[in-house]
Amino acid sequence: MAQNKYLFCAFIIFLSLFFVLTKSSIPCKTRTQCPEKMCRLPKFVWCIDGSCVCA
């Protein structure tokens, strides 16, 4: 049973690394397609080169 817990933790770590390394982003064509609460103030959400970015 303990082995399953370690396997699950390893899976979560590798999945997180995969998302970080592939630079997953939210695709967009206009700024209105980006989520409003994506960035903390004072930054605002912008659609740059087809993906939502905090700037």
The first five atom37 places (N, CA, C, CB, O) and aatype in JSON, in Angstrom:
{
  "aatype": [12, 0, 5, 2, 11, 18, 10, 13, 4, 0, 13, 9, 9, 13, 10, 15, 10, 13, 13, 19, 10, 16, 11, 15, 15, 9, 14, 4, 11, 16, 1, 16, 5, 4, 14, 6, 11, 12, 4, 1, 10, 14, 11, 13, 19, 17, 4, 9, 3, 7, 15, 4, 19, 4, 0],
  "atom_mask": [
    [1, 1, 1, 1, 1],
    [1, 1, 1, 1, 1],
    [1, 1, 1, 1, 1],
    [1, 1, 1, 1, 1],
    [1, 1, 1, 1, 1],
    [1, 1, 1, 1, 1],
    [1, 1, 1, 1, 1],
    [1, 1, 1, 1, 1],
    [1, 1, 1, 1, 1],
    [1, 1, 1, 1, 1],
    [1, 1, 1, 1, 1],
    [1, 1, 1, 1, 1],
    [1, 1, 1, 1, 1],
    [1, 1, 1, 1, 1],
    [1, 1, 1, 1, 1],
    [1, 1, 1, 1, 1],
    [1, 1, 1, 1, 1],
    [1, 1, 1, 1, 1],
    [1, 1, 1, 1, 1],
    [1, 1, 1, 1, 1],
    [1, 1, 1, 1, 1],
    [1, 1, 1, 1, 1],
    [1, 1, 1, 1, 1],
    [1, 1, 1, 1, 1],
    [1, 1, 1, 1, 1],
    [1, 1, 1, 1, 1],
    [1, 1, 1, 1, 1],
    [1, 1, 1, 1, 1],
    [1, 1, 1, 1, 1],
    [1, 1, 1, 1, 1],
    [1, 1, 1, 1, 1],
    [1, 1, 1, 1, 1],
    [1, 1, 1, 1, 1],
    [1, 1, 1, 1, 1],
    [1, 1, 1, 1, 1],
    [1, 1, 1, 1, 1],
    [1, 1, 1, 1, 1],
    [1, 1, 1, 1, 1],
    [1, 1, 1, 1, 1],
    [1, 1, 1, 1, 1],
    [1, 1, 1, 1, 1],
    [1, 1, 1, 1, 1],
    [1, 1, 1, 1, 1],
    [1, 1, 1, 1, 1],
    [1, 1, 1, 1, 1],
    [1, 1, 1, 1, 1],
    [1, 1, 1, 1, 1],
    [1, 1, 1, 1, 1],
    [1, 1, 1, 1, 1],
    [1, 1, 1, 0, 1],
    [1, 1, 1, 1, 1],
    [1, 1, 1, 1, 1],
    [1, 1, 1, 1, 1],
    [1, 1, 1, 1, 1],
    [1, 1, 1, 1, 1]
  ],
  "atom_positions": [
    [[0.82, -1.19, 0.0], [0.0, 0.0, 0.0], [0.86, 1.26, 0.0], [-0.93, 0.0, 1.2], [0.54, 2.24, -0.68]],
    [[1.94, 1.24, 0.76], [2.84, 2.4, 0.8], [3.49, 2.63, -0.56], [3.91, 2.21, 1.88], [3.78, 3.76, -0.94]],
    [[3.71, 1.55, -1.28], [4.34, 1.68, -2.6], [3.41, 2.43, -3.56], [4.69, 0.28, -3.17], [3.87, 3.2, -4.4]],
    [[2.11, 2.22, -3.43], [1.15, 2.93, -4.28], [1.18, 4.43, -3.99], [-0.27, 2.39, -4.06], [1.06, 5.24, -4.91]],
    [[1.36, 4.8, -2.73], [1.41, 6.21, -2.36], [2.64, 6.87, -2.99], [1.44, 6.38, -0.83], [2.53, 7.98, -3.51]],
    [[3.78, 6.22, -2.95], [5.0, 6.77, -3.55], [4.87, 6.86, -5.07], [6.22, 5.92, -3.18], [5.34, 7.81, -5.68]],
    [[4.23, 5.88, -5.67], [4.02, 5.89, -7.11], [3.11, 7.06, -7.5], [3.41, 4.56, -7.58], [3.36, 7.75, -8.49]],
    [[2.07, 7.29, -6.72], [1.16, 8.4, -6.98], [1.89, 9.74, -6.83], [-0.04, 8.34, -6.02], [1.7, 10.63, -7.67]],
    [[2.69, 9.9, -5.8], [3.46, 11.14, -5.6], [4.43, 11.37, -6.75], [4.22, 11.1, -4.27], [4.57, 12.5, -7.23]],
    [[5.09, 10.33, -7.19], [6.02, 10.45, -8.32], [5.28, 10.86, -9.59], [6.78, 9.12, -8.55], [5.77, 11.67, -10.37]],
    [[4.09, 10.31, -9.79], [3.28, 10.66, -10.95], [2.91, 12.14, -10.92], [2.01, 9.79, -11.0], [2.99, 12.82, -11.95]],
    [[2.51, 12.65, -9.77], [2.14, 14.06, -9.63], [3.35, 14.95, -9.92], [1.6, 14.34, -8.21], [3.21, 15.98, -10.59]],
    [[4.51, 14.58, -9.42], [5.72, 15.38, -9.65], [6.07, 15.42, -11.13], [6.9, 14.82, -8.84], [6.36, 16.48, -11.67]],
    [[6.04, 14.27, -11.8], [6.37, 14.23, -13.22], [5.33, 14.98, -14.05], [6.48, 12.79, -13.71], [5.68, 15.62, -15.04]],
    [[4.07, 14.9, -13.66], [3.03, 15.62, -14.38], [3.23, 17.13, -14.23], [1.65, 15.22, -13.87], [3.07, 17.88, -15.2]],
    [[3.58, 17.58, -13.04], [3.85, 19.0, -12.81], [5.04, 19.47, -13.64], [4.12, 19.26, -11.33], [4.99, 20.53, -14.26]],
    [[6.1, 18.68, -13.66], [7.27, 19.04, -14.46], [6.93, 19.11, -15.94], [8.39, 18.03, -14.24], [7.43, 19.98, -16.66]],
    [[6.09, 18.2, -16.4], [5.68, 18.21, -17.8], [4.98, 19.52, -18.15], [4.75, 17.02, -18.09], [5.28, 20.12, -19.19]],
    [[4.06, 19.96, -17.29], [3.35, 21.21, -17.57], [4.27, 22.41, -17.52], [2.21, 21.39, -16.58], [4.11, 23.35, -18.3]],
    [[5.22, 22.41, -16.62], [6.16, 23.53, -16.53], [7.08, 23.57, -17.74], [6.99, 23.44, -15.24], [7.32, 24.64, -18.3]],
    [[7.58, 22.43, -18.14], [8.54, 22.38, -19.24], [7.89, 22.64, -20.6], [9.23, 21.05, -19.26], [8.54, 23.17, -21.49]],
    [[6.64, 22.27, -20.76], [5.98, 22.52, -22.04], [5.37, 23.92, -22.09], [4.9, 21.48, -22.28], [4.82, 24.32, -23.11]],
    [[5.48, 24.66, -20.98], [4.98, 26.04, -20.9], [3.52, 26.11, -21.33], [5.83, 26.97, -21.79], [3.15, 26.9, -22.2]],
    [[2.69, 25.28, -20.72], [1.26, 25.28, -21.02], [0.7, 26.68, -20.82], [0.51, 24.26, -20.15], [1.02, 27.36, -19.85]],
    [[-0.14, 27.09, -21.73], [-0.74, 28.42, -21.62], [-2.17, 28.36, -22.13], [0.09, 29.47, -22.42], [-2.6, 27.36, -22.71]],
    [[-2.89, 29.42, -21.91], [-4.28, 29.51, -22.34], [-4.3, 30.19, -23.7], [-5.16, 30.29, -21.29], [-3.89, 31.35, -23.82]],
    [[-4.77, 29.5, -24.74], [-4.8, 30.11, -26.07], [-5.87, 31.2, -26.16], [-5.04, 29.04, -27.15], [-6.9, 31.12, -25.5]],
    [[-5.61, 32.21, -27.0], [-6.57, 33.31, -27.17], [-6.33, 33.99, -28.51], [-6.45, 34.34, -26.01], [-5.28, 33.85, -29.13]],
    [[-7.34, 34.73, -28.93], [-7.22, 35.59, -30.1], [-7.39, 37.05, -29.71], [-8.24, 35.2, -31.18], [-6.82, 37.94, -30.33]],
    [[-8.2, 37.29, -28.67], [-8.4, 38.64, -28.15], [-8.26, 38.61, -26.64], [-9.79, 39.2, -28.57], [-8.31, 37.55, -26.02]],
    [[-8.09, 39.78, -26.05], [-7.9, 39.89, -24.6], [-9.13, 39.41, -23.83], [-7.58, 41.34, -24.21], [-9.0, 38.93, -22.7]],
    [[-10.31, 39.54, -24.42], [-11.54, 39.15, -23.73], [-11.66, 37.64, -23.54], [-12.74, 39.66, -24.5], [-12.46, 37.19, -22.72]],
    [[-10.89, 36.85, -24.27], [-10.92, 35.4, -24.13], [-10.08, 34.91, -22.96], [-10.44, 34.75, -25.41], [-10.14, 33.72, -22.61]],
    [[-9.3, 35.78, -22.34], [-8.46, 35.4, -21.2], [-9.26, 35.52, -19.91], [-7.19, 36.29, -21.13], [-10.13, 36.38, -19.8]],
    [[-8.98, 34.66, -18.91], [-9.68, 34.76, -17.63], [-9.35, 36.07, -16.93], [-9.31, 33.58, -16.73], [-8.21, 36.54, -16.95]],
    [[-10.36, 36.66, -16.3], [-10.18, 37.97, -15.65], [-9.27, 37.88, -14.44], [-11.52, 38.54, -15.24], [-8.47, 38.79, -14.2]],
    [[-9.37, 36.82, -13.67], [-8.63, 36.71, -12.41], [-7.35, 35.88, -12.56], [-9.51, 36.1, -11.33], [-6.95, 35.19, -11.62]],
    [[-6.73, 35.95, -13.71], [-5.52, 35.17, -13.96], [-4.3, 35.81, -13.29], [-5.28, 35.04, -15.46], [-3.4, 35.09, -12.86]],
    [[-4.26, 37.13, -13.2], [-3.09, 37.84, -12.68], [-3.42, 38.59, -11.4], [-2.55, 38.83, -13.73], [-4.57, 38.97, -11.16]],
    [[-2.4, 38.77, -10.58], [-2.55, 39.61, -9.39], [-2.24, 41.05, -9.76], [-1.62, 39.12, -8.23], [-1.45, 41.33, -10.66]],
    [[-2.88, 41.96, -9.04], [-2.6, 43.38, -9.26], [-1.16, 43.68, -8.87], [-3.57, 44.28, -8.46], [-0.69, 43.09, -7.9]],
    [[-0.46, 44.52, -9.52], [-0.82, 45.52, -10.52], [-0.74, 45.02, -11.95], [0.07, 46.71, -10.36], [-0.85, 45.82, -12.88]],
    [[-0.56, 43.73, -12.17], [-0.46, 43.21, -13.54], [-1.85, 42.98, -14.13], [0.35, 41.89, -13.57], [-2.82, 42.74, -13.4]],
    [[-1.94, 43.06, -15.45], [-3.18, 42.84, -16.17], [-2.99, 41.73, -17.19], [-3.66, 44.14, -16.84], [-1.86, 41.45, -17.62]],
    [[-4.09, 41.1, -17.59], [-4.05, 40.02, -18.57], [-4.06, 40.6, -19.98], [-5.25, 39.05, -18.38], [-4.84, 41.49, -20.29]],
    [[-3.18, 40.09, -20.82], [-3.11, 40.49, -22.22], [-3.0, 39.25, -23.09], [-1.92, 41.45, -22.47], [-2.47, 38.23, -22.66]],
    [[-3.49, 39.34, -24.31], [-3.34, 38.27, -25.28], [-2.16, 38.63, -26.18], [-4.67, 38.05, -26.13], [-2.25, 39.53, -27.02]],
    [[-1.05, 37.93, -25.98], [0.18, 38.21, -26.73], [0.61, 36.95, -27.45], [1.31, 38.73, -25.79], [0.79, 35.9, -26.83]],
    [[0.78, 37.05, -28.76], [1.2, 35.93, -29.61], [0.32, 34.7, -29.43], [2.65, 35.56, -29.3], [0.81, 33.57, -29.47]],
    [[-0.98, 34.91, -29.25], [-1.92, 33.8, -29.19], [-2.05, 33.11, -27.85], [0.0, 0.0, 0.0], [-2.65, 32.04, -27.77]],
    [[-1.49, 33.69, -26.78], [-1.65, 33.09, -25.45], [-1.82, 34.19, -24.41], [-0.43, 32.2, -25.09], [-1.32, 35.3, -24.56]],
    [[-2.55, 33.86, -23.34], [-2.81, 34.83, -22.27], [-1.57, 34.99, -21.42], [-4.02, 34.38, -21.4], [-0.95, 34.01, -20.99]],
    [[-1.2, 36.26, -21.17], [0.03, 36.57, -20.44], [-0.26, 37.67, -19.43], [1.16, 37.0, -21.42], [-1.05, 38.58, -19.7]],
    [[0.38, 37.58, -18.26], [0.29, 38.66, -17.27], [1.38, 39.68, -17.57], [0.43, 38.11, -15.81], [2.56, 39.34, -17.64]],
    [[0.99, 40.93, -17.75], [1.98, 41.98, -18.05], [1.6, 43.26, -17.36], [2.09, 42.22, -19.56], [2.3, 44.27, -17.48]]
  ]
}
